[in-house]
Amino acid sequence: MNNNTPIISVVIPVYNGAKTIKETVESVLQQTYQNFEIIVINDGSQDETLAVINNIQNQKIKLFSYSNAGLSASRNRGFARACGEFITFLDADDLWTKDKLEAQLEALQQNPQAAVAYSWTDHIDEDGKFLRPASYTSCNGNVYERILVGNFLACGSNTLIRTQALKQVGGFDESLNSAEDWDMWLRLAPYYEFVVVPRPQVLYRISPYSMSVNIFKMEAASLQVIERAYNQAPESLQYLKQESLGFLYKFLMSKALQDNVKKQRGLKAAKVFVNYLKQDLSLFKSSRLKISLLSKVITANFLPFYQTQVKW
């Protein structure tokens, strides 16, 4: 690797992201660590995305345009063009704090046995204002069992990965239209250690007009990921499958109860609950989770204009 080769490759897939892409790119350009390249993959945008990116004058930015193929394919296209020893992915509406790259790179340099660094995540709204913590989990080392239960990394904009490790496990699964990041962590975790930077550095943007629309798409993809993961998991971990389903449906219930259209919350929460019961055949077995989910459904249906605060 010559002196002009960037240490980190930042891959930003974007589809019709004109409203947010400038702020997202600037959150990278403002990083305290500066030896990186930005690979923007324009996934067939039909809005002003290209014009916005072209107006950002910085030699670190490399822009490539393709016909629309989806998030996983765009990440893979960026990965194929990456030069860095480390690689990270950032969705076109998410943001990083200024020290994200520096802190994660330091964590990997201090832990050469680890291949993945991650940070805590906060939710922000459409205007970039803080909403709530998303994930403040701190697991180091062998995280395979923990990531098998649920995606505590919260989003695909989180990790910094050794490029060689990503090459070994292959790219993102392009057949998945959701949960592709969880699938990737599940493929990395059996072979590589993870290390956490225990502070919020990833700002995951929530759009109230799109989050609930994707609930059942997320459900279908996540169930596919769970089934595949347990087909490959050792017999000693098969008992965790019901816990994985519980983790998934708690997440989906929280999404349903945050629906921007209040009168739809109850109906969507009820459907999530019914789908969970279909997955969990122990319907009549006592379960604190079932009782908790059912109470959320009842609250959302009988008090539809009550702003349900989901706490697990």
C-alpha positions in Angstrom: 0.0 0.0 0.0 1.6 3.3 -1.1 1.5 6.5 0.8 -1.4 7.9 -1.3 -3.7 5.0 -0.6 -6.4 5.8 1.9 -6.5 3.8 5.0 -10.3 3.8 5.2 -12.9 3.5 2.4 -16.3 5.0 3.2 -19.1 3.6 1.0 -22.3 5.6 0.7 -25.1 4.1 -1.4 -27.8 6.6 -2.3 -31.1 6.4 -4.0 -33.2 9.6 -4.3 -31.4 11.1 -1.4 -31.2 14.7 -2.4 -32.7 15.9 0.9 -30.1 14.3 3.1 -27.0 13.3 1.1 -25.2 16.6 1.5 -25.4 16.5 5.3 -24.4 12.8 5.3 -21.3 13.4 3.2 -20.4 16.4 5.3 -20.5 14.3 8.4 -17.7 12.3 6.9 -15.7 15.2 5.6 -15.7 16.7 9.1 -14.2 13.6 10.7 -11.2 14.1 13.0 -9.5 11.3 11.1 -8.9 12.3 7.5 -7.1 9.5 5.7 -10.1 8.1 3.8 -11.9 8.0 0.5 -15.6 8.4 0.0 -17.2 6.2 -2.6 -20.7 7.3 -3.4 -22.8 4.8 -5.3 -25.7 6.5 -7.0 -28.3 3.7 -7.3 -30.3 5.1 -10.3 -31.6 8.2 -8.5 -34.4 10.1 -10.2 -34.3 13.3 -8.1 -31.5 16.0 -7.7 -29.1 13.6 -5.9 -26.4 13.9 -8.6 -26.5 17.7 -8.7 -26.2 17.9 -4.9 -23.2 15.6 -4.8 -21.5 17.3 -7.7 -21.8 20.6 -5.9 -19.7 19.2 -3.0 -16.2 20.1 -4.0 -13.8 17.6 -2.4 -11.2 15.3 -3.9 -11.9 12.6 -1.4 -15.3 11.9 -3.1 -15.5 9.4 -5.9 -19.0 9.2 -7.5 -20.2 6.2 -9.6 -23.7 5.9 -11.1 -25.5 2.6 -11.9 -29.0 1.5 -12.7 -31.2 0.9 -9.7 -30.3 -2.4 -8.0 -31.0 -1.9 -4.3 -29.0 -1.3 -1.1 -27.1 -4.5 -0.9 -26.0 -4.4 -4.6 -24.9 -0.7 -4.1 -22.8 -1.6 -1.0 -21.2 -4.4 -3.0 -20.5 -2.1 -5.9 -18.8 0.3 -3.5 -16.9 -2.5 -1.8 -15.5 -3.7 -5.2 -14.0 -0.2 -5.8 -12.6 0.3 -2.3 -8.9 0.7 -1.8 -8.7 1.0 2.0 -7.4 -1.4 4.5 -10.6 -0.8 6.4 -14.1 -0.3 5.1 -17.3 1.3 6.5 -20.8 1.8 5.1 -23.0 4.8 5.6 -26.6 5.1 4.5 -27.4 8.3 2.7 -29.7 9.7 5.4 -27.6 8.7 8.5 -24.9 10.8 10.2 -21.7 10.2 12.2 -20.3 12.2 15.1 -16.9 13.8 14.2 -14.8 11.2 16.1 -16.5 8.1 14.7 -13.7 7.0 12.3 -10.9 7.9 14.6 -12.3 6.1 17.6 -13.2 2.9 15.7 -9.9 2.8 13.9 -8.0 3.2 17.2 -10.2 0.4 18.7 -9.2 -2.0 15.9 -5.5 -1.0 16.0 -5.4 -1.6 19.8 -7.2 -5.0 19.3 -5.5 -6.7 16.3 -7.5 -9.9 17.0 -10.7 -8.0 16.2 -12.0 -7.4 12.7 -15.1 -5.3 13.4 -15.5 -2.1 15.5 -18.9 -0.7 16.3 -20.3 2.2 18.4 -23.5 3.0 20.1 -26.4 4.4 18.0 -28.9 7.2 18.6 -32.1 7.8 16.6 -32.6 11.3 15.1 -35.7 12.7 13.3 -36.0 14.1 9.8 -34.5 17.4 10.9 -31.5 15.7 12.6 -32.8 16.2 16.2 -32.2 13.6 18.8 -35.2 11.3 19.4 -34.0 8.5 21.7 -31.1 6.0 22.1 -31.3 3.1 19.6 -28.7 0.6 20.9 -26.2 1.0 23.8 -25.0 -2.6 23.9 -21.4 -3.3 24.8 -20.2 -6.7 23.7 -16.5 -7.4 23.0 -14.7 -10.4 21.7 -16.7 -13.4 20.5 -20.2 -11.9 20.0 -21.6 -14.7 17.8 -24.1 -15.9 20.4 -25.3 -12.4 21.1 -25.6 -11.3 17.5 -27.5 -14.6 16.8 -30.2 -13.5 19.2 -30.6 -10.1 17.7 -28.9 -7.2 15.8 -27.6 -5.1 18.6 -25.5 -3.1 16.2 -28.8 -1.3 15.2 -28.0 -0.4 11.6 -25.7 -0.8 8.6 -24.1 2.6 9.1 -22.3 1.5 12.3 -19.3 -0.7 11.7 -15.7 -0.3 10.6 -14.4 -3.6 9.2 -11.1 -4.9 8.2 -11.4 -5.2 4.4 -9.7 -8.6 4.3 -12.4 -10.0 6.7 -15.2 -8.8 4.5 -13.5 -10.3 1.4 -13.4 -13.6 3.2 -17.1 -13.8 4.0 -18.2 -12.2 0.8 -20.4 -9.2 0.1 -23.9 -8.4 1.2 -26.7 -10.8 0.2 -28.4 -9.1 -2.7 -31.5 -11.3 -2.4 -32.4 -9.6 0.9 -34.4 -6.4 0.8 -34.0 -5.8 4.5 -31.9 -7.2 7.4 -28.9 -7.5 5.1 -26.6 -5.9 7.7 -27.6 -8.4 10.4 -26.9 -11.2 7.9 -23.5 -9.8 7.3 -22.6 -9.5 11.1 -23.8 -13.1 11.5 -21.4 -14.2 8.8 -18.5 -12.3 10.3 -19.1 -13.2 14.0 -18.1 -16.9 13.8 -14.7 -16.0 12.5 -13.8 -12.6 13.9 -13.9 -10.8 17.2 -15.8 -7.5 17.6 -14.8 -4.5 19.7 -17.1 -1.7 20.9 -16.6 2.1 21.2 -18.9 2.7 24.1 -20.4 6.0 23.2 -23.1 7.1 20.6 -21.4 7.9 17.3 -23.9 6.8 14.8 -27.1 8.9 14.2 -29.7 6.7 12.6 -32.4 8.9 10.9 -36.0 7.9 11.4 -38.6 8.9 8.8 -42.1 8.7 10.3 -43.6 8.3 6.9 -41.6 5.2 5.9 -40.7 3.3 9.0 -44.0 1.4 9.5 -44.5 0.8 5.8 -41.4 -1.5 5.9 -42.4 -3.4 9.1 -43.6 -6.5 7.3 -40.8 -6.4 4.7 -38.3 -6.3 7.6 -40.2 -9.2 9.3 -40.0 -11.4 6.2 -36.3 -10.7 5.6 -35.4 -11.1 9.2 -37.2 -14.5 9.4 -35.2 -15.6 6.4 -32.0 -14.5 8.1 -32.9 -16.2 11.3 -33.7 -19.5 9.5 -30.4 -19.4 7.6 -28.4 -18.6 10.7 -29.8 -21.4 12.8 -29.3 -23.9 9.9 -25.6 -23.0 10.2 -25.4 -22.6 14.0 -24.1 -25.5 16.1 -26.6 -27.7 18.0 -25.5 -26.2 21.3 -27.1 -22.8 20.2 -30.3 -24.1 18.7 -32.2 -23.3 22.0 -31.7 -19.6 21.3 -34.0 -19.6 18.3 -37.1 -18.7 20.3 -35.2 -15.9 21.9 -34.2 -14.6 18.5 -37.8 -14.5 17.4 -38.7 -12.7 20.6 -36.0 -10.1 20.0 -37.3 -9.6 16.4 -40.9 -9.2 17.4 -40.1 -6.7 20.2 -38.3 -4.6 17.6 -41.2 -4.9 15.1 -43.7 -4.0 17.8 -41.7 -0.9 18.7 -41.8 0.1 15.1 -45.6 -0.4 14.9 -46.2 1.7 18.0 -44.1 4.6 16.6 -46.3 4.8 13.5 -46.8 8.4 12.4 -50.5 7.7 11.7 -51.8 7.1 15.2 -55.0 5.3 14.3 -52.9 2.7 12.4 -50.7 1.9 15.4 -53.2 -0.5 17.0 -53.9 -2.5 13.8 -50.3 -2.9 12.9 -49.3 -3.8 16.5 -52.1 -6.4 16.5 -50.8 -7.9 13.2 -47.3 -8.1 14.6 -48.5 -9.9 17.7 -50.5 -12.4 15.6 -47.5 -13.0 13.4 -45.4 -13.6 16.5 -47.9 -16.2 17.8 -47.7 -18.0 14.5 -43.9 -18.2 14.8 -44.0 -19.2 18.5 -46.0 -22.4 18.7 -46.0 -22.4 22.5 -49.1 -20.3 22.5 -50.5 -21.4 25.8 -47.1 -21.5 27.6 -46.7 -18.7 30.1 -44.5 -16.0 28.6 -43.7 -12.5 30.0 -42.9 -11.4 26.5 -46.4 -12.4 25.1 -48.1 -10.6 28.0 -46.0 -7.5 27.4 -46.7 -7.5 23.7 -50.4 -8.1 24.2 -50.6 -5.2 26.7 -49.0 -2.9 24.1 -51.6 -4.1 21.5 -54.5 -3.4 23.9 -53.2 0.0 24.8 -52.7 1.0 21.1 -56.2 -0.2 20.1 -58.2 1.2 23.0 -56.1 4.4 23.4 -55.1 5.0 19.8 -54.2 8.6 20.4 -52.0 7.9 23.4 -48.3 8.3 22.5 -47.1 4.8 23.5 -43.6 4.8 24.9 -42.0 1.5 24.2 -39.7 0.3 26.9 -38.4 -3.2 27.1 
